[in-house]
Amino acid sequence: MSPFEVPFWDAVERIRERDPRYRREAYGFLLVPLGATVGRLPAERRDDPARRHLSGRELLEGMVALACREFGPMAPTVFREWGLDASEDVGEMVFQLVECGQLSARPEDRRDDFAGPDLMGMLAAEMPRSAGTVRGGPAPHAPGGTP
């Protein structure tokens, strides 16, 4: 069986047998903002396989935005629980998935593409922008309170 034929969760378990730093939930979560970020690309870029590829920064921004919407102020805690303390951790997971055939990379892509941005700082900066939404909708109001 080639690496491309291995089901995703089996591949994640193989990765975690060698390197248990990251929780399996982190790998699953990574795919959601990856797909969502590609889906939000302009049509001319999204429809061109060579241009559809995301940069490390674009993927990080998509992960942070989704984490803040899904987990709110708990996003940093969730990421830390999953073993994601730095943007380099996201890059490491991406390249682990590339190496086992679950994701693709261009020859010029490097783990270092994820170095630099402060993951926890990005979460903190995104939080005020996400404060008014919960799972993509308006924040709920307390019963009897004013909207």
C-alpha positions as CSV (number, residue, x, y, z in Angstrom):
1,M,0.0,0.0,0.0
2,S,1.5,3.3,-1.0
3,P,1.5,6.3,1.5
4,F,-1.3,7.9,-0.6
5,E,-3.6,4.9,0.0
6,V,-3.2,5.1,3.8
7,P,-6.4,6.4,5.5
8,F,-5.8,9.8,7.2
9,W,-6.3,8.6,10.8
10,D,-4.0,5.6,10.2
11,A,-1.3,7.9,8.9
12,V,-1.8,10.1,12.0
13,E,-1.4,7.1,14.3
14,R,1.8,6.1,12.5
15,I,3.2,9.7,12.8
16,R,2.3,9.7,16.6
17,E,4.0,6.3,17.1
18,R,7.2,8.0,16.0
19,D,6.6,11.5,17.4
20,P,3.8,11.8,20.0
21,R,4.3,15.6,20.6
22,Y,1.0,16.5,19.0
23,R,-2.5,15.2,19.8
24,R,-4.4,13.5,17.1
25,E,-7.1,16.2,17.3
26,A,-4.5,18.8,16.2
27,Y,-3.9,16.9,12.9
28,G,-7.7,16.7,12.3
29,F,-8.2,20.3,13.1
30,L,-5.4,21.3,10.7
31,L,-7.4,20.0,7.7
32,V,-10.4,22.2,8.4
33,P,-8.8,25.6,8.1
34,L,-6.7,24.3,5.2
35,G,-9.8,23.5,3.2
36,A,-11.6,26.6,4.4
37,T,-8.7,28.9,3.5
38,V,-8.3,27.4,0.0
39,G,-12.1,27.7,-0.4
40,R,-11.9,31.5,0.3
41,L,-9.2,32.1,-2.3
42,P,-10.2,34.2,-5.3
43,A,-11.7,31.9,-8.0
44,E,-8.8,32.5,-10.5
45,R,-6.3,31.3,-7.8
46,R,-8.4,28.5,-6.4
47,D,-9.0,27.0,-9.9
48,D,-5.3,27.0,-10.7
49,P,-3.5,24.1,-9.0
50,A,-0.2,25.8,-9.1
51,R,-1.6,29.0,-7.4
52,R,-4.0,27.2,-5.1
53,H,-1.1,26.2,-2.8
54,L,-1.1,28.1,0.5
55,S,1.9,29.7,2.1
56,G,2.7,28.8,5.7
57,R,1.5,32.2,6.8
58,E,-1.8,31.8,5.0
59,L,-2.4,28.4,6.7
60,L,-1.4,29.8,10.1
61,E,-3.8,32.7,9.7
62,G,-6.6,30.4,8.7
63,M,-5.9,28.1,11.7
64,V,-5.9,31.1,14.1
65,A,-9.1,32.5,12.8
66,L,-10.9,29.2,13.0
67,A,-9.6,28.4,16.4
68,C,-10.7,31.8,17.8
69,R,-14.2,31.3,16.3
70,E,-14.5,27.7,17.5
71,F,-12.8,27.9,20.9
72,G,-13.0,31.6,21.8
73,P,-10.7,32.7,24.6
74,M,-9.9,29.0,25.2
75,A,-8.1,28.8,21.8
76,P,-4.6,29.2,23.3
77,T,-5.4,26.6,26.0
78,V,-6.7,24.1,23.4
79,F,-3.6,24.6,21.2
80,R,-1.3,24.1,24.1
81,E,-3.2,21.0,25.1
82,W,-2.7,19.7,21.6
83,G,1.1,20.4,21.8
84,L,0.9,23.5,19.6
85,D,3.0,26.2,21.3
86,A,4.6,27.8,18.3
87,S,4.0,28.3,14.6
88,E,6.9,25.9,14.0
89,D,4.7,23.2,15.6
90,V,2.1,23.7,12.9
91,G,4.8,23.5,10.2
92,E,6.1,20.3,11.7
93,M,2.7,18.7,11.6
94,V,2.2,19.9,8.0
95,F,5.5,18.3,6.9
96,Q,4.8,15.1,8.8
97,L,1.6,14.8,6.8
98,V,3.5,15.6,3.6
99,E,6.0,13.0,4.3
100,C,3.4,10.3,4.8
101,G,1.5,11.3,1.6
102,Q,-1.5,13.0,3.2
103,L,-0.7,16.6,2.0
104,S,1.4,17.9,-0.8
105,A,4.2,20.4,-0.9
106,R,6.1,22.2,-3.6
107,P,9.8,21.6,-3.9
108,E,10.5,25.1,-2.5
109,D,8.3,24.6,0.6
110,R,10.3,24.3,3.9
111,R,9.5,23.8,7.5
112,D,11.1,27.2,8.0
113,D,8.1,28.8,6.1
114,F,6.3,28.5,9.4
115,A,9.0,30.1,11.5
116,G,8.6,33.6,12.6
117,P,5.0,34.3,13.4
118,D,4.2,34.1,17.1
119,L,1.3,31.6,17.2
120,M,0.1,32.6,20.7
121,G,0.5,36.3,19.7
122,M,-1.6,35.7,16.6
123,L,-4.3,34.1,18.7
124,A,-4.3,37.0,21.1
125,A,-4.5,39.5,18.2
126,E,-7.3,37.6,16.5
127,M,-9.4,37.3,19.7
128,P,-10.8,40.9,19.6
129,R,-11.9,40.4,16.0
130,S,-13.6,37.1,16.8
131,A,-15.2,38.2,20.1
132,G,-18.5,39.0,18.4
133,T,-18.9,35.6,16.9
134,V,-19.4,32.1,18.2
135,R,-19.1,29.2,15.6
136,G,-19.7,31.8,12.8
137,G,-22.8,33.4,14.2
138,P,-23.6,36.3,16.5
139,A,-22.6,35.9,20.2
140,P,-25.5,34.8,22.4
141,H,-27.0,37.3,24.9
142,A,-28.0,36.5,28.4
143,P,-31.7,36.0,28.9
144,G,-33.4,39.2,29.9
145,G,-30.3,41.2,28.9
146,T,-30.0,43.8,26.2
147,P,-28.6,42.8,22.8
